Amino acid sequence: MSTVAGTIPPAVVSPRGPARLRWAISDIATVVQRNLLNYLRIPEALFFSSVQPIMFVLLFRYVFGGAIKIPGTSYVNYLIPGIFAQTVAFGAVSTAIGLAEDLQRGIIERFRALPMARSAVLAGRTVADLVRNVVVVLIITGVGFAVGFRLQTNAAAFIAGLLLLLLFAFSLSWGFAVIGLTAPNSETAQVMSFPILFPLTFASSAFVSVQSMPQWLHGFADYQPVSAVTNAARALMLGGPTASYVLQSVAWSVGIVVVLAPLAVRKYRRA
């Protein structure tokens, strides 16, 4: 484009007010579409992210289940809400891996050069991973019912339990976004993620009662976020005291986003 000598070419002016919000939403939707298309182009990634929780269901249901006794309910009913929590927690690692890959390949630098909302890259990644988690949760729901899980409440409570789990998954994605933007590559991002996930997942009420653990572990296992969301989902699906567990789960999810989302944004600006 030619310009008159001595004048400054017009700059790209970002919209303001409601137009700015529509602009940001449009950019986020574009990035979500881009990330979902990546999953479609590499279906093996979605396949293997579904196989892992299915293997855990079969392992605990048919190998360990006979040795684990849960008072008041069958072990398969106790297990499936814990599998849901484990599945969405492990699924959040894909946020770290995806961002680390984009950073390593220079894609994030290209995004920064475009006239797009700064929030779109991180929000688009976390929303796309949330959609992937929805698909995996639906698969595990079918597997759970196939191996003997039976709902003890009603469909509305079951859906509410799944929504709590997906809210938790979304919050964890912001936490793992920090790791993805810190790690030098995707392999390191994955290695950095699992030392955080394993204690949270297995030292929790996901697979066994906390009371069966050593006394010194109770304080951590009772009050950490995976136990909170597992207990809330379990109460909604199987019955029992619900309000306290739901409030704890929501508090953890909101707290994680409030604390780690700004940190992820700061990391993204400096990446």
N, C-alpha and C positions, 0 to 999 in steps of 0.2 A: 504494500500500500504506500503510495507516495504522500509526502507531507510538504507543506509550504516551508521554504527555508526560513529559519529563525523561529519557528514555532515548535512546541513540544507535542509529540503525538499523544492522543487521548489515552489515558490509562484505563484499565479494566476496573470498573467501579462495582463493588459488591453491593447487592441490594440490602435494604434495611427493613426493619419491622416485619410484618407478615410475609412480605416477599422473601426476606432473608430466611425465614423458617421454611417456606416452601422450597427454596433453593437447597437448603441443607437436607431436607427430607428426600428430595429428588436425588441428590448426590449419594446419600446413604443407600437408597434403593438401588442405585446403579452399582455401588460397590458390593451390596448383598448379592445382586444378580451375578456379578463377576465371580464371587467366591463360590456361589452355588453351582455355576457352570463348571468350575474347576472340579467340584465333586462329581459332576456328571461325566466329565472327561476322564476322571480317574475313579471309576466305580469300585476298584479294589479297596480304596481307602475306606469307603462307606461299608463295604462288605466285611473287612477285617475289624472295623470298629464295632460291628454288630456281633461278629463271631466271638469276640472276647467275653462280653457279658453272658452270652448263651453258654459258653463253656463254664463260666463260674456258676450259672444256675444248675447245670447238670452235675458239676463237681460237688457242690454243697448239697444238692437235693439227693443224689444217689450214692455218693461216696462218704461224705461226712455227716449227712443228715441223720443217719441211723444212730450215731453216737452222741448227737446233741439233743437234749431234751429241754423244751420250753414249757413251763407250767401254763396251763390254760388255753393252749392253742397248738396246732400242728406246726412242725418246724417249717414246712413249705410256706405256710401263711406268714410266719415270722420272717422268713428269708426274703421274699420277693420285694417288699419295700426297701430292704437293705441293698438288694441288687440294683434297684432303681437309683438309689443314692450313689452307689459306687459307679454306676454307668455314667451318670451325668458328671460326676467328679472327674473320672478319667477322660470323658469326652472333652472337658474344658482344656485339656492339654493341646488339642488341635489349634486353639487360638495362639498359644505360644509358638507352636511349630510353624503355622501359617505366616505369622508376622515375621518370625526369624527368616523364613525363606524369602519373603518379599523384601526385607531389608537387605539380605545378602545379595539378591539379584538386582538391586537398584530400583525396584518397582516403586518403593515408597518415595524415593527421590523424584521419580516421574510424576507421582501423584501430587507432590508438593509444587511442582512446576505448573500444574494445571489450575485454572480458575475454579476451584472447588472448595467446599466447606472443609475446614481443617478437621472437624469432628467426623467426617464421613468415613475415613479409613478405619479408625478404631470401632466406631459404631457399626459400620458395615460388616466388619469381621465378626464382632460379637453376636450380631443378629443372625448372620449366616450360620454360625456355629450353634446358635439356639435352634434354628430350623433343623439342622442336622440332628441335634439331640431329640427333637420331637419325633423324627423318623425312628431313631434307635429306641426310644421309649415305647413307641407303638409296637415295634417288633418284640421287645422284651415283655410287653403286656400279653401278647399272643402266646409267647413261650411260657410265661408264668401260668396262665390258665391251662395250657396243655400239660404241664407237669403236676397239676393238682392244686394250684392256688385258687382259693374261693373267697370272694368278697363277702365280708361280714356286715357291711353297712348298706350303702346304696350308691347308685351311679354318680349322683352329684358329689358325694363325699369323696369318691374315688377320683373324679376329675379334679376336685380341689386339691387332693394330695399330689396328683401329677403336676398341677400348676405350681405348687410350692416347690417341687423338685426342679422344675424348669426355671423358676425364679432363682433358685440357688445355683443352677448351672450358669445362668446369665451373669450372676455376680462373680462366680469363680472365673469366668472368661476374662473379666476385667483384671483380676489378679494375675492370671497367667499371661495377659497381654504385657504386663510389666516384665515378666521373664523373657518373653519373645523379643521385646525391644532391647533387652540387656544382653542376651546371648549372642555370640558371634556367628552362630549358624544354627540350623534346625536340629541337628543331632545334639548339640550342647543344650539347646532349649528343652529337648525331651529328657536328657539326663538330669537337668536341673529341676525338672518338675516332679519326678517320681519320688525323690526323698521327702518332698512335702506331702504328696498324696498318700503314700503307703501308711505312715503313722495315723493320718486323719481317717483313712478308710478302715484299716484293720484294728486300730485301737479305738473302736467305737461300738455302738450298739447295732451296727449293720448286720452282723452275722451271728453274734452270740450275745447273751445278756451281760451287761457290764458287771453284774454281781458275781459272775464266774471268773472275773479277772482279779489279779492281785490287788490288795487294798491300796497300795501306793499309786496304782494306775487309775483308780476310780475318779479322782478329781478331774483329770484330763479327759477321760473317756465320757464322763457324764455331761460335760459342759462345752465340748468342742462342737463346731458347726455341723459336721457330718452326723453326729448323734442327734443333734437338735432336729435336723430336717428328716432324718430317718424316723425318729420318734413321732414327729408330726404326721408324716405320711402313713405310718403304721396305725396311729390312732384314728385317722380319717378312714382308713381302709378296713380296719379290724374292729374298731370301737374302743371305748374307754375314754379316760380324761383327755380332752383335745385342746382346749383353749390355751393352756400354758405352753404346750409344745408348739402350737402354731405361732404364738407370739414370739417364742424364742427363735423359731426358724426364720420368720420374717425379719426379726431384729438382726440376726446374723447376716442375712442376704443384703438387707439395706445397708448395714454397717460396712460390709465388704465393699460395696459399690462406692459409698461415700468416702471411704478412706483410700481405696486403690484406684478408682477411676481418675481422680485428679493426678495421681502419681503416674498412671499410664499416659495421660495426656502430656505431662511434663517430659516423660521419657521420649514420647513421640516427637515433640518439638525439638529435642536435642539429638535425636537419633541421626 
